Amino acid sequence: MKTNNVLHKISHLRWVFLAVVVSLVAYSFLLMPTNLISIIGLILFFTGIQLGLDSLSDVEKMSAKEQKRYQDPIYFKVQSRIILFAITLLVVISSLFISLKFVFPTGDKLLFEEFFNLGIDCWALILGFLCLLKSSFDKYLYVKAVPHEVN
């Protein structure tokens, strides 16, 4: 169980990545930099890391409010379907971004290279959503298996 405690403590790093993502979003909207596509890629990449770190938290340390939510199977099903839809949408968008470079070989090489990198950064977010889905499933199974007194 010592590993669980270490992973749970590491999961608190998600707040650092959340602060970085919020800072990058504010920077993008306020200053409108010329390299906006690469900054959006960084935002997607750091959001994926943040979601992955969030999934490292210990399910036994869920709040009472969160346990009450996961006792409702409809909540879990809706949440899972939304995450699966987001993953599917990101796979399609990422595939389109990656394929631009190959579909239009005579186009603006620099722009298509930036979109190619953006498509790759989408995969970090997809991995983060997969971690979130696994964490959600673990929480649902934990609440379902262990009797809790939640008001």
N, C-alpha and C positions, 0 to 999 in steps of 0.2 A: 504493500500500500504506500510505501515511501515514493514510488514512482508516480502514483496518482497525485500526491501532494506537490511534487516538483512540477509536473505538467500543469497542474492547476495554477501554480504560481507563475509559470511561464505564460499562461493564458492572459495574465494581466497586462502583458505587453501589447495586447490589442488596442489599449487606450492610446498608446504612443502612435501606432499606425493610424488610428482614427483621427488623431490630432494632425498628423501629416496629411491625410486625405482632405480634411476640412481646410487646412491651410492652402493646399494646392488648388482646391475648388475656389476658394476666395481669391487667390492670386490670379486664377484664370479669368474669373468674372470681372475683377476690378481693373487689372492691367492689360488684359487682352494681348498676351504675348504673341510673337510671330510663330513660335514653335508650339502652337496650341495642340496639335495632334499628338506630339510626343508627350506633352503634359497630361493629356487625357489618358494616354497609355500608362503613364506612371500612376495616375489615379486608379485605373482599373487594376494594375498590378498590386498596389498597396492595399486596395480594398480586398483583393483575393487573399493576401497574407493576413489581413485583419480578420477575415471570416475564418480562415484556417486556425489562427490562434484562439479565436473564440470557441472553436470546437474542442479545444484541449481542456476546457474547464471540467471539473468533476461533477458528474450528474447528481451525486449524493449531496452536493452543496447548493441545490436549486432553492430558490425562494419559495415560500408558501404560495405566493400568487402564481408563479410559474408552474408549480405542481398542480394547482387547481386547473390551470389551462390545459395541461397535458392529460388530466383525467377525462376530459371530453374528447372522444375519438374523432368527432367531427372537426375539431380544431386541428388535430394532427393531420387528418386527411386533406383538409383545405391547405394547410401550410405546406405539406409535401407536394401537392399538385402545383402550387404557385412556384415552389423552388424548381420542380422538374420543368415547368413551362419556361422559367427564366433560363435554365441550363440549355434547353432546346433552342430558344431564341438566340442565346449567345453563341451556340455552335454554328447556327446559320449565319449570323452576322460575322463571326470570325472567319468562316469559310469564304464569305464574300470579300472581306478585306484582304485575306491572303491571296485569293485568286485574281484580284485586280492586276497584279504585277504580271500574271501569265496570260490573262485574257487580252490586255492591251499592251503588247510589248513595245509599241512605238510611242506610247504616251510619256508623260512627265515622269522620268525615272525617280527623281527625288521624292515627289509626292506619293507615288505608288510604293516606294520603299518605306515611307512613314506609315502608310496604311497597312502594309505587310507587318510591320512591327506592332501596330495597334491590334491587328488580328492575333498575333502571338501573345500580346498582353491580355487579351480576352481569355486566353486559356488559364491564366493565373486566377482570374475571377471565376471561371468555370470550376476549377479545382476548389476554390473557396466555397462555392455553393455546394459542391459535393460533400465537403467536410461539414457544412452546415446541415445538410440533409442527414448525414450519418449521425451527427450530434442530436438532431431532433428525434431520430428513430431511437437512439439510446435513451433519451429522456422519456420518451413515450413508454418504452419497455420497462424502464426502471419504475415509473409511477404506476404502471399497470401491475407489476409483479410484487411490489412492496406496499403493504397497507399503510396508508397515511391518514392522519387526522388533519384535514385542511378545511377551514371554515370558509 
